[in-house]
């Protein structure tokens, strides 16, 4: 006996809904990531506000980064990390891989934020003045970060069942976004260390 087309259509819709169920971020996940992205952005902007050119380019040592270079590194990483998360979405969703994600969301943020562990930056992330000047660099970061906050608040992408590989292990795409925020905190703390250096130029100098 053939089923009416309307019944078949209804069955298909139910099946699609079942397959897609639970793939979007929860309100709590959106709020956590959005707040973390916003807070780390605001803290960075607050730290560098009003710094003079001399303060921006000061280096505690020949092999360390200046405030301006830290900001450029953050801006470069913002683009690259978000790109990684988006690239993972081009692969099929695979809930079975979630067992290989060993770190909690909080632990991902804490791991990258902790500056007691030094990490050698890959060449692609080394600041070279690619954005032209500090104002342009900061503007690049703000534009990308604000867009990423909007994305996390509105996306229907399945960020939990797509993955990225980092040196410390596998994370899902949502955690890659969290990593991005924690990375900003890491280098904002580095900026604070530079500013606390005894040789850091004083205001008006």
Buried (B, 14 or more C-beta within 10 A) or exposed (E): EEEEEEEEEEEEEEEEEEEEEEBBBEEEBBEBBBEBBBEBBEBBBEBBEEBEEEBBBBBBEEEBBBBBBBBBBBBBBBBEBBEBBBEBBEEEBEEEBEEEBEBEBEBBBEBBBEEEEEEEEEEEBEBEEEBEEBEBBBEBBBEBBEEBBEBBEEBEBBBBBBBBEBEBEBBBBBBBBBBBBBBBBBBBBBBEBBBEEEEBBEEEE
